[in-house]
Amino acid sequence: MSIIPFIPIIAAIALVFGLLLMFNPEFVKRLNELGNRIITTDEGALAHRYITGAILVILSLTLIIVSWP
């Protein structure tokens, strides 16, 4: 089974988390507390949340554009 069909889904999830990290970091912290094994955030990412979020958004949009049929 190939991972190619899942790339847009993964990119969409990264896009959502990038936007959440930029605009609502408290929600990301609460998600981190609820699912500590699934979502990992460190203090460095939260300290530079705009840069980290922007990078996630840019990379996820790039993946969506590249993988669009």
C-alpha positions as CSV (number, residue, x, y, z in Angstrom):
1,M,0.0,0.0,0.0
2,S,1.3,3.4,-1.0
3,I,1.4,6.4,1.2
4,I,0.8,8.8,-1.8
5,P,-3.1,9.0,-1.3
6,F,-2.6,10.0,2.3
7,I,-0.3,12.9,1.6
8,P,-3.1,15.5,1.1
9,I,-4.8,14.3,4.3
10,I,-1.5,14.6,6.2
11,A,-0.9,18.0,4.7
12,A,-4.4,19.2,5.6
13,I,-3.8,18.1,9.2
14,A,-0.5,20.0,9.2
15,L,-2.2,23.0,7.8
16,V,-4.8,23.0,10.6
17,F,-2.1,22.6,13.3
18,G,0.0,25.3,11.7
19,L,-2.9,27.8,11.8
20,L,-3.8,26.7,15.4
21,L,-0.2,27.2,16.5
22,M,-0.2,30.7,15.1
23,F,-3.6,31.9,16.2
24,N,-4.6,29.7,19.2
25,P,-1.5,28.2,20.9
26,E,-3.5,27.6,24.2
27,F,-5.7,25.1,22.3
28,V,-2.6,23.2,21.1
29,K,-1.3,23.1,24.7
30,R,-4.6,21.6,25.8
31,L,-4.5,19.0,23.0
32,N,-0.9,18.2,24.0
33,E,-2.1,17.6,27.6
34,L,-4.9,15.3,26.4
35,G,-2.9,13.2,23.9
36,N,0.7,13.5,25.0
37,R,1.7,10.6,22.7
38,I,0.0,11.9,19.6
39,I,0.7,15.6,19.5
40,T,4.1,16.7,20.6
41,T,4.9,20.4,21.2
42,D,7.9,21.7,22.9
43,E,8.5,25.1,24.5
44,G,10.8,26.1,21.6
45,A,8.0,25.6,19.1
46,L,5.6,27.6,21.3
47,A,8.1,30.3,21.9
48,H,8.5,30.8,18.1
49,R,4.9,29.9,17.3
50,Y,4.5,32.3,14.3
51,I,7.6,30.9,12.6
52,T,6.8,27.3,13.3
53,G,3.1,27.8,12.3
54,A,4.1,29.6,9.1
55,I,6.5,26.8,8.2
56,L,3.9,24.2,8.8
57,V,1.4,26.2,6.7
58,I,3.8,26.7,3.8
59,L,4.9,23.0,3.8
60,S,1.4,21.7,4.0
61,L,0.2,23.9,1.1
62,T,3.1,22.8,-0.9
63,L,2.3,19.2,-0.3
64,I,-1.4,19.8,-1.2
65,I,-0.5,21.6,-4.5
66,V,2.1,19.0,-5.5
67,S,-0.1,16.0,-4.7
68,W,-3.2,17.4,-6.2
69,P,-4.2,15.2,-9.2
